[in-house]
């Protein structure tokens, strides 16, 4: 009997399961009927450094910097030899208990980068931040980058979309949007650059310092050596599958590469607002308390195994 080869490669379910835990739960179900590999994925947003560390190793160093509201926060940096990787969400994460985009600052990310001890190359991962300041706080303390810098942007949107599409998720009201858009106009020269609107406009701020902006999902998948061709089935997904999933998110890039390789791909979401072209899209229960169980049951169901059995 031919063994089915499957790859469990979800992104994180933000605030619910890390990408690594999601992959483990999914693989637990898939192993009832398939040979399974686990490869947690990310796109520059929250948890990207953990995904890189799991696949590539490295050394963690911790720095104390102000978060988006000036509170002391311990932020990790992943060193791989002489190269450093920084995640914006480590320094200035989106805090659901404190949503205030008018006062949220990116200064802490600038202080974190300024504290690094001469890396040969720097990778900055953008996504999952509280700010919509166009990087103004970061630029107060970071007049230049310490080395050649590559920026992994979790979405490919232009600058003003930082306010128009994403500010509401960070707590902005309709009345506050014009004020936030006005802030972003200081970086108008980078307004149409793909990724400029990532992380509250931090993409544009890094571009103004000479950094190289790249699509985060493609960049991280390349670093992880993702290759769907050896597999019969690839299963990916995230907490919410919607139009942004194919605008730079990791599951969208996984699905795109699977389609190009002719590999069956299933994309799951705790909530599905829009399907992913070229993939089977499956909605889970949407109950955060059931997330791990949902993923295990999904793995079983894809092989026709009764979850209750």
C-alpha positions in Angstrom: 0.0 0.0 0.0 1.3 3.4 -1.0 1.9 5.7 2.0 0.4 9.2 1.7 2.9 12.0 2.5 1.5 15.0 4.2 3.0 18.3 5.4 1.5 20.2 8.4 2.5 23.8 7.9 0.1 26.2 9.6 0.8 29.8 10.6 -0.1 30.9 14.1 -3.7 31.3 15.3 -3.1 34.7 16.8 -3.5 34.8 20.5 -4.7 31.2 20.5 -2.0 28.7 19.2 1.5 29.3 18.1 2.4 28.0 14.6 4.4 25.2 16.3 1.5 24.1 18.5 -0.9 24.3 15.6 1.4 22.1 13.5 1.7 19.5 16.3 -2.1 19.3 16.8 -2.7 19.0 13.0 0.0 16.4 12.6 -1.4 14.4 15.5 -4.6 13.8 13.4 -2.8 13.3 10.1 -0.5 10.6 11.5 -3.5 8.3 11.9 -3.4 7.7 8.2 -0.3 9.4 6.6 3.4 9.9 6.9 3.7 13.5 8.3 6.3 16.2 8.5 5.8 19.4 10.5 6.9 22.9 9.2 5.3 25.8 11.1 5.3 28.9 8.8 5.1 32.7 9.3 5.2 35.8 7.2 6.9 38.5 9.3 4.1 38.8 11.9 3.9 37.6 15.5 5.8 34.4 16.0 8.1 34.6 13.0 11.3 34.4 15.1 10.0 31.2 16.8 9.4 29.6 13.4 12.9 30.5 12.2 14.4 29.2 15.4 12.5 25.9 15.2 13.8 25.3 11.7 17.2 26.9 11.7 18.3 27.3 15.3 20.3 30.2 16.6 20.9 32.0 19.9 18.4 34.2 21.8 19.4 37.5 23.4 16.9 39.6 25.3 16.8 43.4 25.4 14.6 45.7 27.6 12.8 48.4 25.5 9.6 50.4 25.8 6.5 48.9 24.3 4.1 50.9 22.2 2.9 52.8 25.3 6.3 53.3 27.1 6.0 50.3 29.4 9.3 48.2 29.9 9.2 45.1 27.8 11.6 42.2 27.3 12.1 41.7 23.6 14.0 38.8 22.1 16.4 39.0 19.2 17.5 35.8 17.3 21.2 35.7 16.4 22.4 33.3 13.8 26.1 33.6 13.8 26.9 37.3 13.1 23.4 38.0 11.7 20.5 39.2 13.7 16.7 38.9 13.3 14.3 41.3 15.0 10.5 40.9 15.2 8.6 44.2 15.6 5.9 42.4 17.5 8.5 41.4 20.1 9.0 45.1 21.0 5.7 46.8 20.2 3.0 44.1 20.0 -0.7 44.6 19.5 -2.3 44.3 23.0 -6.0 43.5 22.8 -6.4 44.9 26.3 -5.0 48.3 25.3 -6.0 49.5 21.9 -5.0 53.1 21.3 -3.4 53.7 17.9 -3.3 57.5 18.4 -0.8 57.1 21.2 0.9 53.9 20.2 4.5 54.5 19.2 7.1 52.5 17.3 10.0 54.0 19.4 10.7 50.8 21.2 11.5 49.0 17.9 14.0 51.8 17.1 15.6 51.4 20.5 15.9 47.6 20.0 17.7 48.0 16.7 19.9 50.7 18.0 21.0 48.3 20.8 22.3 45.6 18.5 26.0 45.0 18.5 27.0 45.4 14.8 25.3 42.5 13.0 26.6 41.6 9.6 23.1 41.5 8.3 19.8 42.4 9.9 16.4 40.8 9.2 13.4 42.8 10.5 10.0 41.1 10.6 7.0 43.4 10.4 3.5 42.6 11.5 1.3 42.3 14.6 2.1 45.7 16.0 0.1 48.3 18.0 1.2 51.4 16.1 -0.1 53.4 13.2 2.6 56.1 13.4 4.3 55.6 10.1 7.5 54.7 12.0 7.7 58.2 13.5 8.7 56.9 16.9 11.3 54.6 15.5 12.8 57.4 13.4 13.2 59.6 16.5 15.9 57.2 17.8 17.2 55.5 14.6 18.7 57.9 12.1 20.3 55.1 10.1 20.3 51.4 10.0 23.3 49.5 11.6 23.9 47.3 8.6 22.4 45.9 5.4 18.8 45.3 6.4 16.1 43.2 4.8 12.5 43.7 5.9 9.9 40.9 5.8 6.5 42.6 5.4 3.5 40.5 6.4 1.2 42.2 3.9 2.0 43.8 0.6 -0.2 46.9 1.0 0.7 50.5 0.2 1.2 53.1 2.9 -2.3 54.6 3.4 -3.8 51.1 3.8 -2.0 51.1 7.2 -4.9 53.3 8.3 -7.7 52.5 5.8 -7.5 48.7 6.1 -5.8 47.9 9.4 -6.2 50.7 11.9 -9.6 49.5 13.0 -8.1 46.3 14.1 -5.8 48.3 16.4 -8.7 50.2 17.9 -9.1 53.2 15.6 -12.5 54.8 15.2 -13.8 56.2 12.0 -13.3 59.7 13.3 -9.6 59.0 14.0 -8.8 57.7 10.5 -8.1 61.1 8.9 -5.6 61.9 11.7 -3.8 58.7 11.2 -3.7 59.1 7.4 -2.3 62.6 7.9 0.6 61.1 9.9 1.5 58.7 7.2 1.8 61.5 4.6 5.2 62.4 5.9 6.4 59.3 4.0 4.5 60.0 0.8 7.5 59.3 -1.3 7.1 55.6 -0.4 3.3 55.6 -0.5 2.9 53.1 -3.4 5.7 50.8 -2.4 4.4 47.2 -1.8 4.7 46.6 2.0 5.0 50.3 2.9 1.8 50.0 4.9 3.0 47.0 6.9 3.0 47.3 10.7 1.3 50.7 10.8 3.5 52.2 8.1 6.8 50.8 9.4 7.5 49.4 6.0 7.7 52.9 4.5 9.9 54.1 7.5 12.4 51.3 6.8 12.4 52.1 3.1 13.3 55.7 4.0 16.3 54.4 5.8 17.4 52.4 2.8 16.2 48.9 3.8 15.1 46.3 1.3 11.4 45.5 1.6 10.3 42.0 0.6 7.1 40.0 0.8 7.4 38.4 4.2 5.7 35.1 3.4 7.8 34.4 0.4 11.0 35.4 2.2 10.3 33.2 5.2 9.2 30.2 3.2 12.5 30.5 1.2 14.5 30.6 4.5 12.6 27.5 5.7 13.3 25.7 2.3 9.6 25.1 1.9 9.0 22.7 -1.0 5.5 21.1 -1.6 6.6 18.8 -4.4 7.5 15.7 -2.3 4.0 15.7 -0.7 0.6 14.4 -1.6 -1.1 16.9 0.7 -0.1 20.2 2.3 -2.3 21.6 5.1 -2.0 25.2 6.2 -4.1 27.9 7.7 -4.5 30.7 10.2 -7.1 32.1 12.6 -9.0 34.1 10.0 -9.0 33.4 6.3 -10.1 36.5 4.4 -9.0 38.7 1.5 -5.7 39.5 3.3 -4.7 35.9 3.3 -3.6 36.1 -0.3 -2.2 39.7 0.1 1.1 38.5 1.7 0.1 36.1 4.5 1.9 32.8 4.8 -1.1 30.4 4.1 -1.8 32.3 0.9 1.8 31.9 -0.3 1.8 28.2 0.7 -1.4 27.7 -1.3 0.1 29.6 -4.3 3.2 27.4 -4.3 1.2 24.2 -4.0 -0.9 25.2 -6.9 2.2 25.8 -9.0 3.6 22.5 -8.0 0.3 20.6 -8.6 0.2 19.5 -4.9 -3.2 19.3 -3.1 -3.5 22.0 -0.5 -6.1 22.5 2.2 -6.4 25.9 4.0 -8.2 26.0 7.3 -9.4 29.0 9.3 -11.2 29.4 12.6 -13.3 31.9 10.6 -13.4 31.9 6.8 -14.7 35.1 5.2 -13.3 34.3 1.7 -11.9 31.2 0.2 -8.4 30.8 -1.2 -8.2 30.2 -5.0 -6.5 26.9 -6.0 -7.0 25.4 -2.5 -9.7 23.6 -0.5 -10.8 26.0 2.2 -12.3 24.6 5.4 -13.8 26.5 8.4 -13.2 25.1 11.9 -15.6 25.7 14.8 -14.2 29.1 15.6 -14.1 28.3 19.3 -10.7 29.3 20.6 -11.0 26.7 23.4 -11.4 24.0 20.8 -8.6 25.1 18.4 -6.2 22.3 19.1 -8.9 19.7 19.1 -10.3 21.1 15.9 -7.0 20.8 14.2 -6.5 17.2 15.3 -10.0 16.4 14.1 -9.3 18.1 10.7 -6.2 15.9 10.3 -8.3 12.8 10.9 -11.2 13.9 8.7 -8.9 14.6 5.7 -8.0 10.9 5.8 -11.6 9.7 6.2 -10.9 8.7 9.8 -13.7 9.0 12.3 -12.6 11.4 15.0 -14.9 9.7 17.5 -13.4 6.3 16.8 
